[in-house]
Amino acid sequence: MSEHAYELHGDDPGAVERLAHAAHDGEVIYLTRAGERVAAVVPADLAEELERLEDEHDVRTAEEALAEPGDSVPWEQVKAELDL
């Protein structure tokens, strides 16, 4: 997977189409502002894999929390203590 840095300008009507083609071809494109990376356009399969990994991490974290010893605190009590 290659990567390229592009600066998008509002007056460039073809920029989005070129970025879509590059991402479709497997490129990771970093969008910059004043030379600093602020976002990335990535192939959809890469974004889906990242979301899958995040979901797996969330499930693992929740399972670990549920396995901890001690009493559970009811959500209504938490909300009351935090004035929510």
DOMITI-294992 format. One record per residue: x, z, y of N, C-alpha, C in turn; residue in one letter. Coordinates in pm, whole numbers, plus 50000, padded with zeros to 5 digits. Each point is the difference from the previous one (the first is absolute). Example, Ala and Ser with C-alpha at 12.3 -4.5 7.8 and 13.67 -1.06 7.14 Angstrom:
residues 2
nc1	nc3	nc2	cac1	cac3	cac2	cc1	cc3	cc2	rest
51319	50780	49431	49911	50000	50119	50090	50000	50120	a
49965	49928	50105	50082	50006	50119	49923	50073	50109	s
END
This chain:
residues 84
nc1	nc3	nc2	cac1	cac3	cac2	cc1	cc3	cc2	rest
50085	50000	49883	49915	50000	50117	50089	50000	50123	m
49980	49908	50088	50079	49994	50122	49924	50066	50113	s
50068	50024	50110	49931	50057	50114	50046	49930	50127	e
49909	49990	50093	50029	49938	50128	49936	50085	50108	h
50059	50000	50117	49941	50070	50113	49943	49896	50095	a
49879	50023	50045	49933	49911	50093	49948	50083	50115	y
50000	49942	50118	49929	50058	50113	49875	49915	50019	e
49883	50061	49995	49875	49927	50022	49967	50000	50148	l
49960	49887	50049	49959	49989	50140	49855	49956	50003	h
49925	50056	50091	49858	49970	50010	49969	49854	50026	g
50096	49926	50053	49974	49860	50031	50044	49905	49888	d
50024	50052	49881	50043	49918	49886	49888	49995	49897	d
49911	49900	50009	49883	49995	49911	50036	49978	49853	p
50115	49947	49968	50036	49975	49860	50074	50113	49934	g
50029	50107	50073	50082	50108	49946	49936	50066	49878	a
49873	50030	50008	49933	50068	49889	50002	49913	49875	v
49974	49873	50016	50002	49908	49886	50139	49994	49937	e
50105	49995	50080	50137	49996	49946	50033	50130	49928	r
49955	50113	50055	50025	50128	49934	49926	50008	49867	l
49876	49951	49997	49923	50001	49877	50069	49916	49893	a
50050	49885	50038	50071	49915	49903	50127	50068	49950	h
50075	50061	50090	50124	50067	49961	49970	50115	49904	a
49898	50080	50029	49964	50110	49911	49954	49947	49866	a
49923	49892	50001	49954	49939	49875	50120	49955	49916	h
50106	49959	50065	50121	49955	49931	50090	50115	49958	d
49955	50124	50021	50074	50117	49953	50090	50064	50104	g
49993	49956	50122	50086	50058	50103	49938	50127	50059	e
50085	50093	50038	49961	50116	50078	50042	49970	50142	v
49904	50000	50091	50028	49967	50139	49983	50123	50084	i
50105	50040	50069	49994	50115	50089	49966	49952	50140	y
49898	50062	50057	49962	49970	50137	50073	50099	50090	l
50058	49948	50105	50080	50084	50088	49945	50001	50141	t
50032	50106	50069	49972	50011	50143	50129	50049	50063	r
50054	49919	50089	50126	50033	50065	50110	50028	49898	a
49999	49923	49891	50103	50014	49899	49979	50112	49900	g
49894	50077	50013	49972	50112	49909	49885	49962	49907	e
50019	50025	49870	49894	49971	49903	49880	50090	50024	r
49883	49939	50012	49878	50077	50024	49894	49979	49893	v
50013	49894	49920	49903	49972	49895	50062	49898	49905	a
49930	49978	49888	50047	49900	49905	49882	49924	49943	a
50021	49873	49976	49905	49916	49928	50063	49981	49862	v
49926	50041	49897	50055	49994	49865	49906	49922	49909	v
50054	49948	49890	49911	49934	49904	49895	50098	49950	p
49880	49948	49973	49888	50086	49959	50032	50077	49874	a
50070	49937	49904	50029	50072	49875	50093	50118	50024	d
50090	49988	50098	50087	50112	50033	49920	50114	50065	l
49908	49966	50089	49915	50102	50062	49913	50069	49896	a
49946	49922	49906	49917	50059	49894	50082	50094	49912	e
50125	49963	49970	50087	50087	49920	50030	50129	50075	e
50025	49990	50129	50024	50120	50080	49878	50091	49999	l
49881	49942	50014	49877	50080	49997	49982	50066	49863	e
50033	49927	49892	49989	50057	49865	50095	50118	49984	r
50123	49985	50048	50098	50109	49992	49955	50121	50081	l
49943	49976	50118	49950	50110	50082	49885	50071	49929	e
49910	49924	49938	49889	50060	49926	50051	50086	49885	d
50099	49948	49926	50059	50077	49889	50062	50130	50051	e
50068	49991	50113	50062	50119	50059	49893	50102	50040	h
49892	49952	50062	49891	50089	50040	49938	50070	49879	d
49978	49925	49892	49942	50058	49880	50095	50106	49942	v
50128	49966	49992	50099	50096	49949	50003	50127	50083	r
49998	49984	50131	50004	50115	50091	49875	50086	49982	t
49884	49937	49987	49876	50075	49981	50002	50073	49866	a
50047	49933	49895	50006	50065	49869	50094	50120	50002	e
50113	49986	50069	50094	50112	50012	49936	50116	50075	e
49928	49969	50107	49934	50105	50077	49894	50071	49918	a
49923	49923	49923	49896	50061	49918	50057	50085	49887	l
50123	49969	49958	50063	50074	49891	50066	50129	50047	a
50011	50018	50131	50062	50121	50052	49913	50121	49967	e
50066	50112	49969	49922	50120	49970	49931	50055	50126	p
49898	50075	49980	49930	50063	50112	49859	49948	50012	g
49924	50070	50082	49861	49964	50020	49988	49884	50098	d
49900	49918	49977	49969	49893	50095	49925	50060	50118	s
50019	49939	50115	49929	50044	50120	49890	49899	50026	v
49876	50044	50008	49889	49906	50025	50018	49928	50134	p
49962	49872	50001	50013	49918	50120	49926	50062	50118	w
49884	50056	49977	49925	50061	50110	50079	50115	50064	e
50073	50075	49919	50082	50109	50054	50115	49946	50081	q
50064	49895	49953	50110	49938	50075	49950	49950	50135	v
49886	49929	50000	49945	49950	50125	49969	50114	50096	k
49944	50109	49947	49966	50114	50088	50126	50062	50059	a
50103	50015	49918	50125	50060	50048	50070	49912	50104	e
49980	49868	49991	50062	49909	50094	49907	49959	50115	l
49882	50063	50004	49900	49968	50103	49966	49851	50002	d
49980	49942	49882	49963	49857	49993	49851	49984	49991	l
END
